[in-house]
Amino acid sequence: MLKPITLGIYSFIIMAGGVFGFVKAHSLPSLIMSSVFGILLALCALGMLKKVRYSFVAAQILTSVLFGFFTYRYFLKMQFMPAGMIALLSLATLAVLSTKKQSELKHTN
């Protein structure tokens, strides 16, 4: 249950960041891309709740793309806000998505 909730919060932050970027810097690409990624991530979170088979993998791929993009932007400008913060949030979300429950781990005897 933690993974879909974390992904839902992350998708909201991505969408809010795009709106903030549009309001502050009149960046239409920021608004469009954050809306696309935010909606796709929210759909993945809903898919995880409904146990849709590929929503988990799609969420990891989308989050990895965002992590790569914002890490690149951070090293390009060397400013923590907003690129560094979103890169760290993406990494934390990937960490949560990559964890397995104790019951999912294989026990070797």
Secondary structure in CASP SS format (residue, H / E / C, confidence):
PFRMAT SS
TARGET T0000
AUTHOR 0000-0000-0000
METHOD secondary structure of the structure
MODEL  1
M C 1.00
L H 1.00
K H 1.00
P H 1.00
I H 1.00
T H 1.00
L H 1.00
G H 1.00
I H 1.00
Y H 1.00
S H 1.00
F H 1.00
I H 1.00
I H 1.00
M H 1.00
A H 1.00
G H 1.00
G H 1.00
V H 1.00
F H 1.00
G H 1.00
F H 1.00
V H 1.00
K H 1.00
A H 1.00
H C 1.00
S C 1.00
L H 1.00
P H 1.00
S H 1.00
L H 1.00
I H 1.00
M H 1.00
S H 1.00
S H 1.00
V H 1.00
F H 1.00
G H 1.00
I H 1.00
L H 1.00
L H 1.00
A H 1.00
L H 1.00
C H 1.00
A H 1.00
L H 1.00
G H 1.00
M H 1.00
L H 1.00
K C 1.00
K C 1.00
V C 1.00
R C 1.00
Y C 1.00
S H 1.00
F H 1.00
V H 1.00
A H 1.00
A H 1.00
Q H 1.00
I H 1.00
L H 1.00
T H 1.00
S H 1.00
V H 1.00
L H 1.00
F H 1.00
G H 1.00
F H 1.00
F H 1.00
T H 1.00
Y H 1.00
R H 1.00
Y H 1.00
F H 1.00
L H 1.00
K H 1.00
M C 1.00
Q C 1.00
F H 1.00
M H 1.00
P H 1.00
A H 1.00
G H 1.00
M H 1.00
I H 1.00
A H 1.00
L H 1.00
L H 1.00
S H 1.00
L H 1.00
A H 1.00
T H 1.00
L H 1.00
A H 1.00
V H 1.00
L H 1.00
S H 1.00
T C 1.00
K C 1.00
K C 1.00
Q H 1.00
S H 1.00
E H 1.00
L C 1.00
K C 1.00
H C 1.00
T C 1.00
N C 1.00
END
